[in-house]
Each structure stands twice: as C-alpha cells, then as structure tokens.
Amino acid sequence: MGSKMISCAKELYDVLRSLQEKESNDPCTYEEDIQILKMNGDRIPVLNLYCGNQPVFICEKLVPKINEPDDQKMTKTPNCAEDNTDDDDEDASAVQIELGPQPLTVMKARQLLSWYTLSQNANVSAVDNNLVLHPLWVRCDMSDPSGTTWFGAETVCMGNKVSGVKLYSVTCKGSTVDKKSLVTLGELKQEHKKRHHPSSMAIKGSARFNLFGSTVVENTTIESQSSVTVDFKWSHVESILETPPLSSTATLNIKVASGDMRSPMFEMYRELEFLQTLADGLRTGETEWMEPLESTSAVTLTKALLEELQSTAKTLQEQTAKPAETTKMKSETETQIFNSFMERGDLDFVEQLWVRMRKSVTSYQDIGDCLKLVTEALRYGDIKPWIHRDSSSSLSKLILQSYHQQIDHVSLTGVTPVHMLLEMGLDKMRKDYINYLIGEELTTLNHLCYFLSTEVDLQEQVIRLRKLHHLLEIILTCSTFLGLPYDRLFLLTQSCLQHYKTYPYDEEHEFKLQIKPALISHFYQKEHPAVWGVEVSSGHGPREVRTSLQLSDRPLVDHVIFETDYQNETVNGDSEDPAFFSTMVYCSLVSFA
C-alpha cells in the first residue's frame, strides 16, 4: 500500500513539474478524467485571499464538450445534405456546449493533496522532489458534511528546503438574510485556537464596496463595463459586518470602459470613434461609415464655412466681429459638446472644418469633395484662414503656404483625402486633451511627449490618442462621480501616464489609487459591502496560519450551485437586510520531521 502511494505521488509530481516548467499555461490531463491548469491565484476570488497573483495549480474534473443529441441535429439537416457537408460540420461544432468548471469528489481531492504533500517531503527518498512546486488547489463538490468547496496545499520553506505544508479547506454556505446564523467573532477565534493553540492572535478586517458601476432603475439593472470599487483593510475588528473605521487603509480599484453614456467624455468618445473609423479604413481598405449627426451634407457645410470666412474678410469692421460670430456659429453647431469639460473656444479653421466633416461625412467622395473646395479657395486666395502655430496636419501646411501665395499641388485621389482628414482629427483632439490636462494642472507637456508625438505613423498616433482618451475617462469618472480632490487626481494622472507609456491599451486593466476613507465616507458608510471579511492569524513568516470568514453578496465559488433561504433575491443595497453568502477558510500546518 505504501509503495503504491509513493508511486502515485511520484506520478503527480512529474506531471506538476512538467506543467510548472512549461512557459505556456495550456492545461494537461491527469488520470483521464482530471484536468490540471496553471494560472495566477488572483483570477479566482477565494484563492486570491491567500495566493494573490502567484502561480498555482488548479485541479478539476475534465468535462468534454457536449454535443446536441443526434435526433435534434437531424431536425436541422436540410434535404440536400450531401451538397452541404461543410455546413453540417459547422452546425455540429456550433451546437457544442461548453460547461463551466466542474468539481471532483471530496475523497478524490483529499487523495490528490496527500500525494502532493508526500511528493514535497524530502524524507521520502523515492521521489525526486528537488523542485518546490506551486500551491495545489482542488475544486470539491461539497459532498462532505462540512460542505467543502476547495482543498489546497502550499509548501512551507526554510531557506531552499521544504519544511512542511499548509493545508487549506474552504467551506461555503448558501445566501442568507439571517444574521444570527452567521459565525460570530468569538466562534471564529475558537476555530483558530482548536487548530493552532496560539499564544497570541491578530485580527484583521477587510471590506469591498462598489462605488460606481451597474445601476438599478425601476428594478432593472443597467449593466456597465466600468466599475470603481474600494478595498478597506483595518485591525482590531470588534464585530461581524462592522463598518470600516476611518483609520482604515483604503484603495480604489478603477476600471473604466470608454463609451459609457453616463460619462462626461461620451461626445468625445463619439469623435474618437469616427477618427478610428478613418484609421481602420486606411489600414484595411474597407470603411463602415457611422450614421451622420448632421442632416446637412458635408459639402454644404464646408461651403457655408468658406462663405462665412469670405464675408468676414470684406471689411476690418467685420473682421473684429469675427470672434463673436464664430462663437455663435459654434454654439449652434456643437450644442453642449463634451458637456463643457473639453470644449475649447479657440478652434482654428482646420478644427472647425473637422468638426463639420466628422458629423456629416458618409463616403470617401464626401471627403475628397470637401477638401477640394478648401484647397481651391486657398489657391485662388478667396480665404486667409487663421490656424494654430503648432498645427501639423497637411492642410495646415497648405494654409501656411497660402500666406505666401505658394501652394504645393495636392492630388486628392486614392487615400490622400482620408489621410489628410485623419491628420486634422488627430491634431484637433490632441489639443482638446492638452487643453484639459494642462488647464487643470494635472501634468506638463514634457510628460505628454510620448502621447503627442507625430514622429510615429498615423496608426500608432491613433493608438496613443486612445490611451490618452482612456486616461481622461478615468480621471473624469473619479472627478465627476467621486469628487476626488486635486492631489489624488494628480497622482492618478501620473500613474496612468506612466502605465500607458509601457503597456498596450487595455480597458480591463484596474488602476489602483490610495485614498483616505474620509474622502468617500458618504459613499460607503450607509451602504452594504459587496464583500466583508475577517481574519484571525498567528505565527510569523512562512509559518503564519490564518482562519478567515468572508461574507459576499454573490458566491465566491463558481463550480457549485448554492441554495438560498429566501425567495425573492434583491440587489445588494436595495434592502435593509441584505443577503450574504458565507465562505470559511481553515488552515492547518503540517511539519516534516
């Protein structure tokens, strides 16, 4: 019996070692019906409490994709099946059902942890265990009386030698509104003392509140890809579900998706989308034009702008009135654009032309016709428009040449007009962003050099502009909806700028910001937490052991179905008595002799 266990431990060790040494994270199959994955622990809520972002092994039941029954497939098969072989193959693959993660039995999970522990024991000479393995976590089916959902094992090292293993068990209970059924702080301490007999214990609290994200209007949830949550950590917990004290450390987790209609940047986002459409058209050769925002054609709007410039050039008196007229025209055509956050009062001729064209262009022909009208007016001296000194677009350069009656010939064929229009948009939107960031004293031009560079190709310029836009979405979300003060916004701006100089555009990335709880106390002190936890710990360093309770508004485990003790589920925050799922994590320390 002992030799068989050692043989199984060696086999599991070899599989885990091979998976650990691979650079890829592709799963492997073990014993035909078990799948082992390598991933970061922070991807699984329960494991994140103990493993953070370190690599771990996950064991779960291997479940093949389920195909729709043959008799159901037959109902979809056309009469001329022999002529549609490829289509049938596509249908067959389309009806495959991929189940979520599935648990192993508690008995099998115990067996795997025993083999893992044995494989890491240096006293077992039959196993070549010179490599310290990542922690192993096994999904469980709650088939034992305790309702175990996870078993875990993690090596304890003294220097380079494994001196023992920490064994974890995670038990869960379905959602309840009955606070009396929850574990008390005293009971949690007793659970810890039973396992560890500590001379002293530390008690720490944690909580997460949702500050911004999906909202509920008339019992309907309006989903949002953006979210701002705050994590609290504090010591000296006195009661279960207590409100985090103002002495807590608080960290904002900010994830913002562009395009949220509630954002003050929504109009700017639509402008950026048109810019992206032009860039995609240049890259792929195909363009899906957006629905125009103006009913008047692009050519008509361009003619009107040129005629206005010509009329204002007739007399000096009309020229002095030009700023007022421009402001009037602007307010009529750009009603509440950017919700006044990004609006500028100094749009030059090229920027005004861009504003009109991006709202009305529906074809390549439109772009070419509009730019032809402008270049001819410049060539014949009909207009002498004003432009910003640092404008870098091709059209701006033609305007500068027109001041000296020397205009280069531009062939407005092929992709040249689109190229010119894209440059105009990039120029204008960069100035919009600079205007806000510099005006609010959130950064300096030196820190923006990477995002404003025209030395890279147009596609890369668009990518960097999107990064800058995403930064502003984040800043304005925190400014508008959370009312964060200047010093926090300044720090967040620097953090975002630094991140995007190195990493690619990613709306899923969570930006972190330390704040004082008092700044957002009015948001969370009367709300229910999404997650609330307390942890009892003892020991130090690698030999520290912990017992914890987590209460959450949704399950922290995704491979089992939980029962609830109430019929009508309510969204957390809508009821005076919120419902919580309960998750307990126990730890035992096994030392090798």
C-alpha positions in Angstrom: 0.0 0.0 0.0 2.8 2.4 0.9 4.7 1.7 -2.3 1.6 2.4 -4.3 1.1 5.8 -2.6 4.7 6.7 -3.3 4.3 5.7 -6.9 1.1 7.9 -7.2 2.9 10.8 -5.5 5.8 10.5 -7.9 3.5 10.4 -10.9 1.6 13.5 -9.8 4.9 15.3 -9.0 6.2 14.6 -12.5 3.0 15.9 -14.1 3.1 19.1 -12.0 6.8 19.6 -12.5 6.4 19.4 -16.3 3.5 21.8 -16.2 5.4 24.2 -13.9 8.5 24.2 -16.2 6.4 24.9 -19.4 6.2 28.6 -20.4 2.6 28.1 -21.7 -0.4 27.8 -19.5 -2.1 25.1 -21.5 -4.0 22.6 -19.3 -2.9 19.0 -19.1 -5.0 15.8 -18.5 -4.2 13.6 -15.5 -5.7 10.1 -14.9 -8.1 10.5 -17.9 -10.8 12.4 -16.0 -8.8 15.2 -14.2 -7.7 18.5 -15.7 -4.8 20.5 -14.2 -4.3 24.1 -15.1 -1.6 26.6 -14.2 -2.8 30.2 -13.5 -2.4 33.2 -11.2 -4.3 32.8 -7.9 -5.8 36.3 -8.2 -8.1 35.0 -11.0 -10.1 33.0 -8.5 -11.8 35.1 -5.7 -11.3 32.5 -2.9 -7.7 31.8 -3.8 -6.9 35.5 -4.2 -7.3 35.8 -0.4 -4.3 33.5 0.1 -2.3 33.3 -3.1 -2.5 36.8 -4.7 -1.1 36.8 -8.2 1.4 34.0 -7.6 1.1 30.9 -9.9 -1.0 28.0 -8.6 -2.2 24.6 -9.9 -5.9 24.1 -10.2 -7.3 20.5 -10.3 -10.8 20.0 -11.6 -12.9 17.4 -13.3 -12.3 17.0 -17.0 -15.6 17.5 -18.8 -15.7 17.1 -22.6 -17.8 19.4 -24.7 -21.3 18.1 -25.0 -22.8 17.8 -28.5 -26.5 18.2 -29.1 -28.3 14.8 -29.4 -28.3 13.3 -32.9 -32.1 13.4 -33.2 -32.1 17.1 -32.6 -29.3 17.6 -35.2 -31.4 15.7 -37.7 -34.2 18.3 -37.5 -31.6 20.9 -38.6 -30.3 18.9 -41.6 -31.5 20.1 -45.0 -32.9 17.7 -47.6 -29.8 18.2 -49.8 -27.5 17.1 -47.1 -24.9 15.6 -49.5 -24.4 19.0 -51.0 -23.8 20.7 -47.7 -21.1 18.7 -46.0 -19.2 21.7 -44.9 -22.3 23.4 -43.5 -23.1 20.3 -41.5 -19.7 20.3 -39.9 -20.1 23.9 -38.9 -23.5 23.2 -37.4 -22.1 20.3 -35.4 -19.4 22.5 -33.9 -21.8 25.3 -33.3 -24.1 23.2 -31.0 -21.3 22.1 -28.8 -22.0 23.1 -25.2 -19.0 24.0 -23.0 -19.7 23.6 -19.3 -18.1 25.7 -16.7 -15.5 24.3 -14.2 -16.6 21.1 -12.6 -15.5 19.8 -9.1 -14.0 16.5 -8.1 -15.3 14.4 -5.1 -14.1 15.4 -1.7 -12.5 12.0 -1.3 -10.5 12.3 -4.6 -9.4 15.8 -3.6 -8.1 14.5 -0.3 -6.2 11.8 -2.2 -4.6 14.4 -4.5 -3.5 16.6 -1.6 -2.0 13.5 0.1 0.1 12.7 -2.9 1.1 16.3 -3.3 2.2 16.5 0.3 4.1 13.2 0.0 5.9 14.4 -3.1 7.2 17.5 -1.3 8.5 15.7 1.7 12.3 15.5 1.4 12.3 12.5 3.7 10.6 10.4 1.0 13.7 9.4 -0.9 11.8 7.5 -3.6 10.5 10.9 -5.0 12.9 13.2 -6.8 11.5 16.3 -5.2 14.3 18.8 -5.7 11.8 21.3 -7.3 9.4 23.3 -5.0 6.0 23.0 -6.6 3.5 25.8 -6.9 0.5 25.6 -4.5 -2.1 23.0 -5.5 -5.9 23.8 -5.2 -8.6 21.2 -5.9 -12.3 22.0 -6.7 -14.6 20.0 -4.4 -18.3 19.0 -4.8 -19.4 19.7 -1.2 -20.2 16.0 -0.7 -18.9 16.0 2.9 -20.9 17.2 6.0 -18.8 20.4 6.1 -19.7 21.5 2.6 -16.1 21.7 1.3 -15.7 23.6 -2.0 -11.9 23.7 -2.1 -8.9 21.9 -0.7 -5.5 23.5 -1.0 -1.9 22.7 -0.2 1.1 25.1 -0.1 4.7 24.3 0.7 6.5 26.0 3.7 10.2 26.6 3.1 13.1 27.2 5.4 15.8 28.6 3.0 15.7 26.4 -0.1 14.3 23.3 1.8 10.7 22.4 2.1 10.0 22.1 5.9 6.3 21.5 5.8 3.0 22.1 4.0 0.0 24.3 4.8 -3.3 22.6 4.1 -6.4 24.6 3.4 -10.1 23.8 3.3 -12.8 26.1 2.1 -16.4 25.6 3.1 -19.4 27.6 1.9 -23.0 28.2 2.8 -25.8 29.5 0.6 -27.1 33.0 0.8 -29.0 34.0 4.0 -30.5 37.2 5.4 -30.5 35.7 8.9 -27.6 37.4 10.7 -28.0 35.2 13.7 -26.9 32.2 11.6 -23.6 33.7 10.7 -20.4 32.7 12.5 -19.6 35.1 15.4 -16.2 36.7 16.0 -15.9 34.6 19.2 -16.6 31.3 17.3 -14.0 32.2 14.6 -11.4 32.7 17.3 -12.2 29.4 18.9 -11.9 27.6 15.5 -8.4 29.1 15.1 -7.4 28.1 18.7 -8.6 24.5 18.2 -6.2 24.0 15.3 -3.2 26.1 16.3 -3.1 26.7 20.1 -1.6 30.1 19.7 -0.1 32.2 22.4 -1.4 35.4 20.7 -3.6 36.2 17.8 -4.1 39.1 15.4 -7.5 40.0 14.0 -7.8 41.9 10.7 -10.8 43.2 8.8 -11.4 43.8 5.1 -14.2 45.0 3.0 -15.0 45.9 -0.6 -17.7 48.4 -1.6 -19.0 49.2 -5.1 -18.9 52.9 -5.7 -19.6 53.1 -9.4 -20.8 50.6 -12.0 -24.0 48.9 -12.9 -27.1 50.7 -11.6 -30.7 49.7 -10.9 -33.5 51.8 -12.3 -37.1 50.6 -11.6 -35.9 47.1 -10.8 -34.0 46.8 -14.0 -30.2 46.5 -13.9 -28.4 48.8 -16.3 -25.1 47.0 -16.9 -21.8 48.9 -17.1 -18.4 47.7 -18.1 -16.9 50.4 -15.9 -16.5 49.9 -12.2 -14.9 51.7 -9.2 -14.6 49.7 -6.1 -12.8 50.4 -2.8 -10.9 47.9 -0.7 -10.6 48.6 3.1 -8.2 46.9 5.5 -8.1 47.5 9.2 -7.0 46.0 12.5 -8.9 45.5 15.8 -12.2 44.1 14.4 -14.9 44.2 17.1 -18.0 42.7 15.3 -19.1 40.9 12.2 -20.1 43.3 9.3 -18.8 46.4 11.2 -18.3 49.5 9.0 -14.6 50.1 8.2 -13.3 52.7 10.5 -11.8 56.0 9.2 -8.4 54.8 10.3 -8.5 52.0 7.6 -6.3 51.9 4.6 -8.4 52.4 1.5 -7.5 51.6 -2.1 -9.6 52.4 -5.1 -9.8 49.9 -7.9 -10.7 51.8 -11.1 -11.7 50.0 -14.3 -13.3 52.3 -17.0 -14.6 51.3 -20.4 -14.9 54.1 -23.0 -18.3 54.7 -24.4 -20.4 54.8 -21.3 -23.3 57.2 -22.0 -23.1 58.5 -18.4 -19.5 59.6 -18.9 -18.8 63.4 -19.5 -16.5 62.1 -22.2 -19.2 60.4 -24.2 -19.3 63.1 -27.0 -15.5 63.0 -27.2 -15.8 59.2 -27.4 -18.0 59.5 -30.5 -15.5 61.8 -32.1 -12.7 59.3 -31.3 -14.8 56.6 -32.9 -15.1 58.5 -36.1 -11.3 59.0 -36.1 -10.8 55.2 -35.5 -13.1 54.6 -38.5 -10.9 56.6 -40.7 -7.8 54.8 -39.4 -9.3 51.4 -39.8 -10.3 52.3 -43.4 -6.7 53.2 -44.2 -5.4 50.0 -42.6 -8.0 47.5 -44.1 -9.2 49.3 -47.2 -12.8 49.0 -46.0 -14.8 51.6 -44.1 -18.1 51.2 -42.2 -19.3 54.8 -42.1 -21.0 56.0 -38.9 -24.5 57.4 -39.0 -24.1 61.2 -39.7 -25.0 63.5 -36.8 -25.9 66.3 -39.3 -28.7 66.2 -41.8 -27.0 68.8 -44.0 -24.4 67.3 -46.4 -20.7 67.6 -45.7 -20.2 69.6 -48.9 -22.9 72.1 -48.0 -21.5 72.6 -44.5 -18.0 73.2 -46.0 -19.3 75.7 -48.5 -21.1 77.6 -45.6 -17.8 77.7 -43.6 -15.9 79.1 -46.6 -18.6 81.7 -47.4 -18.5 82.9 -43.8 -14.8 83.3 -44.0 -15.0 85.3 -47.2 -17.7 87.6 -45.9 -15.8 88.3 -42.7 -12.7 89.3 -44.8 -14.6 92.1 -46.6 -14.1 94.9 -44.1 -12.0 95.5 -41.0 -15.1 96.1 -39.0 -16.4 92.6 -39.9 -13.1 91.1 -39.0 -13.3 92.5 -35.5 -16.7 90.9 -35.1 -15.5 87.5 -36.3 -14.8 86.0 -32.8 -18.4 86.8 -31.7 -19.8 85.3 -34.9 -17.6 82.3 -34.6 -18.8 81.7 -31.1 -22.4 81.9 -32.2 -21.9 79.5 -35.0 -20.0 77.2 -32.7 -22.7 77.1 -30.1 -25.3 76.4 -32.7 -23.5 73.5 -34.3 -21.8 72.0 -31.2 -24.6 72.1 -28.6 -23.1 71.1 -25.2 -20.3 69.3 -26.9 -18.1 67.4 -24.4 -20.5 68.6 -21.7 -18.3 71.7 -21.3 -15.4 69.6 -19.9 -13.4 69.5 -23.1 -14.9 72.4 -25.0 -12.4 75.0 -26.4 -13.2 78.5 -27.5 -10.1 78.8 -29.8 -10.9 76.3 -32.6 -8.9 77.4 -35.7 -10.2 77.0 -39.3 -8.9 73.4 -39.7 -10.5 72.3 -36.4 -13.8 73.9 -37.3 -13.7 72.1 -40.7 -13.0 68.8 -38.9 -16.0 69.4 -36.6 -18.3 69.8 -39.5 -16.9 67.0 -41.6 -16.8 64.3 -38.9 -20.5 64.9 -38.2 -21.6 64.7 -41.9 -19.2 62.6 -43.9 -20.6 59.4 -45.2 -18.2 58.4 -48.0 -14.7 58.8 -49.5 -16.3 61.0 -52.1 -17.5 63.5 -49.4 -14.0 63.9 -48.0 -12.5 64.5 -51.4 -15.1 67.0 -52.5 -14.8 69.0 -49.2 -11.1 69.2 -49.3 -11.1 70.1 -53.0 -13.4 73.1 -52.2 -10.9 74.2 -49.5 -7.7 73.8 -51.5 -9.2 75.7 -54.4 -10.3 78.5 -52.1 -6.7 78.7 -50.8 -5.2 78.5 -54.2 -7.3 81.4 -55.5 -6.8 83.5 -52.4 -10.5 83.5 -51.5 -9.8 82.8 -47.9 -6.9 83.6 -45.5 -7.9 81.4 -42.5 -6.3 81.5 -39.1 -4.6 78.4 -37.7 -2.7 77.4 -34.6 1.0 77.9 -34.8 1.8 74.3 -33.8 -0.7 72.7 -36.2 1.0 69.8 -38.0 -1.6 68.4 -40.5 -1.1 68.5 -44.2 -3.9 71.0 -44.7 -2.4 73.3 -42.1 0.8 73.3 -44.0 -1.1 74.3 -47.2 -2.7 77.1 -45.3 0.7 78.4 -44.2 1.9 78.2 -47.8 -1.1 80.2 -49.0 0.0 83.1 -46.9 2.9 83.4 -49.4 0.9 82.5 -52.5 2.9 79.3 -52.9 0.8 76.2 -52.5 2.0 72.7 -53.4 -0.1 70.7 -55.7 -2.0 68.0 -53.8 -3.7 65.1 -55.8 -6.9 64.5 -53.9 -7.2 60.9 -55.2 -6.9 57.5 -53.6 -6.4 57.5 -49.8 -4.9 61.0 -49.7 -8.1 62.8 -48.6 -8.7 60.3 -45.8 -5.1 60.6 -44.7 -5.5 64.4 -44.6 -8.8 64.2 -42.6 -7.3 61.8 -40.1 -4.4 64.2 -39.5 -6.9 67.0 -38.9 -8.7 65.0 -36.3 -5.6 63.9 -34.6 -4.4 67.5 -34.4 -7.6 68.8 -33.0 -8.2 66.0 -30.4 -4.7 66.2 -29.1 -5.2 69.9 -28.4 -8.5 69.1 -26.7 -6.8 66.7 -24.3 -3.8 69.0 -23.7 -6.2 71.9 -23.0 -7.9 70.0 -20.2 -4.8 68.3 -18.7 -2.6 71.4 -18.7 -5.5 73.7 -17.8 -6.3 71.5 -14.7 -2.6 71.4 -13.9 -2.7 67.6 -13.9 0.5 67.2 -15.9 3.0 69.0 -18.1 3.8 68.9 -21.8 7.0 67.1 -21.0 5.1 64.2 -19.5 2.8 64.1 -22.6 5.5 63.9 -25.2 5.0 60.2 -25.8 1.3 60.7 -26.5 1.6 63.8 -28.7 4.5 62.6 -30.9 3.9 63.0 -34.7 7.1 61.1 -35.5 5.4 57.7 -35.4 3.0 56.5 -38.1 -0.7 57.5 -38.1 -1.9 54.2 -36.8 0.4 54.4 -33.8 -0.7 58.0 -33.3 -4.3 56.9 -33.1 -3.4 54.2 -30.6 -1.6 56.7 -28.4 -4.6 59.1 -28.6 -6.9 56.3 -27.5 -4.6 55.8 -24.5 -4.9 59.5 -23.7 -8.7 59.4 -24.1 -8.9 56.4 -21.7 -6.8 58.3 -19.2 -9.2 61.2 -19.3 -12.2 58.8 -19.0 -10.6 57.5 -15.7 -9.8 61.0 -14.4 -13.2 62.4 -15.1 -15.0 59.4 -13.7 -13.2 59.9 -10.4 -13.6 63.7 -10.5 -17.2 63.9 -11.6 -18.8 60.9 -9.8 -16.5 60.6 -6.7 -15.4 64.2 -6.3 -11.8 63.3 -5.6 -9.6 66.3 -4.7 -6.8 67.7 -6.9 -3.9 65.9 -5.2 -5.5 62.4 -5.7 -6.4 63.2 -9.4 -2.8 64.5 -10.0 -1.4 61.2 -8.6 -3.8 59.1 -10.6 -2.9 61.0 -13.8 0.8 60.4 -13.3 0.1 56.7 -12.6 -2.0 56.3 -15.8 0.6 58.2 -17.9 3.4 56.0 -16.7 1.4 52.8 -17.2 0.5 53.6 -20.8 4.0 54.6 -21.8 4.9 50.9 -21.2 1.8 48.8 -21.7 -0.8 48.4 -24.5 -4.3 49.9 -24.5 -6.4 47.8 -22.1 -9.8 48.7 -20.7 -9.8 45.7 -18.5 -6.8 46.9 -16.5 -7.6 48.0 -13.0 -5.8 51.2 -11.8 -5.1 51.4 -8.1 -5.2 54.6 -6.0 -4.6 55.0 -2.3 -7.1 57.4 -0.6 -8.2 58.4 2.8 -11.6 56.8 3.8 -12.9 60.2 4.9 -12.9 61.3 1.2 -15.6 58.8 0.3 -17.2 58.1 3.6 -20.6 59.4 2.3 -20.5 56.7 -0.4 -20.0 53.6 1.8 -21.0 54.3 5.4 -24.7 53.8 4.7 -24.2 51.1 2.0 -23.9 47.3 2.3 -20.5 45.8 1.3 -20.1 43.6 -1.7 -17.5 41.6 0.3 -16.8 41.7 4.0 -14.1 39.6 5.7 -12.3 39.0 9.0 -9.1 37.0 9.5 -7.6 35.5 12.7 -3.9 34.8 12.4 -1.0 33.6 14.5 2.6 32.7 13.9 5.2 34.6 11.8 6.7 34.5 8.4 6.3 31.2 6.4 4.7 29.6 9.5 1.9 32.1 9.8 -1.5 30.4 9.8 -4.9 32.0 9.3 -8.6 31.3 9.7 -11.0 33.6 7.9 -14.6 34.3 7.2 -15.8 36.0 4.0 -19.4 37.3 3.6 -20.3 38.3 0.0 -23.3 39.4 -2.0 -22.6 36.7 -4.6 -20.8 33.3 -4.3 -17.0 33.3 -4.3 -17.2 29.8 -5.8 -18.3 29.2 -9.4 -18.4 25.3 -9.6 -21.3 24.5 -7.3 -24.9 25.7 -7.0 -26.0 27.2 -3.7 -29.4 27.2 -2.1 -30.8 30.3 -0.5 -33.2 30.7 2.5 -35.3 33.4 0.9 -37.4 33.5 -2.3 -37.0 37.0 -3.7 -33.4 37.8 -4.4 -32.7 41.6 -4.2 -29.9 43.6 -5.4 -27.4 44.4 -2.6 -28.2 47.9 -1.3 -32.0 47.8 -2.1 -32.9 46.1 1.2 -32.3 46.9 4.8 -31.5 43.2 5.3 -29.0 42.2 2.6 -28.3 38.6 1.9 -24.8 37.2 2.2 -23.0 34.0 1.1 -20.7 32.7 3.7 -17.2 31.3 3.0 -14.9 29.9 5.7 -11.2 29.2 5.1 -9.4 26.9 7.5 -5.6 26.3 7.6 -3.5 23.5 9.1 0.3 23.4 9.3 2.0 20.0 8.8 5.7 20.0 9.6 8.0 17.3 8.1 10.1 15.5 10.7 
